[in-house]
Amino acid sequence: MSQDAILALAFLVAIIGLTPGPLSLMVFASGSQIGLRRSLPFVAGGALGYAIIVMMACVSLAGALQNLPMLIGPSKILAALILVWFSWKIATSGMLTPRRPVSSRAMFVESCTLQAVNPKAWAAGLAITTSAMDGIDPLHSAASMGAVVFAVIFAALLVWAAGGQGLSRFLACDMRRRTFNFGMAGALLGVGLPGLVT
């Protein structure tokens, strides 16, 4: 990829990463509950998941799904159920400081796998691929785009986590925290589910 193509790709990915989506809302909630530093595995997993989706799209995942349309319906149902489960976890989360230690590995894996059912990530992955792929060497394009996407999404998710951490004092009040958690859970469903039911 040329330098101009990389800059254009980075700009496109930054817009995608800084707009609300299921993962960014979860990272925001994580930052408010456990802080920026402890949310880093969640941020890194989300960035890696996004990069993997773009690389998969780059090596013709879109063509495979077009040849197997019977998988689209069941995958949307599974994705909707997972989004409802994540929303429930946010809505019912307790104290701002977790009662038990949070496993960094579990946070990383959870965040990375969430991207597999994130309709925004798949739509963005296909859009990024069609706009930035050079068509000459799919594997080279996939590696280049994956690296750019990882770096930019990581930075965008850091912004979301820092924003959540900035609200942590405000959310120390139990009533405000519950209202915030329910609001974030509703926002997650509002952002994620429409893409799955169309």
Secondary structure by P-SEA (a helix, b strand, c coil): ccaaaaaaaaaaaaaaaacccaaaaaaaaaaaccccccaaaaaaaaaaaaaaaaaaaaacaaaaaaacccaaaaaaaaaaaaaaaaaaaaaacccccccccccaaaaaaaaaaaaaacaaaaaaaaaaaaaccccccaaaaaaaaaaaaaaaaaaaaaaaaaaaaaaccccccaaaaaaaaaaaaaaaaaaccccccc
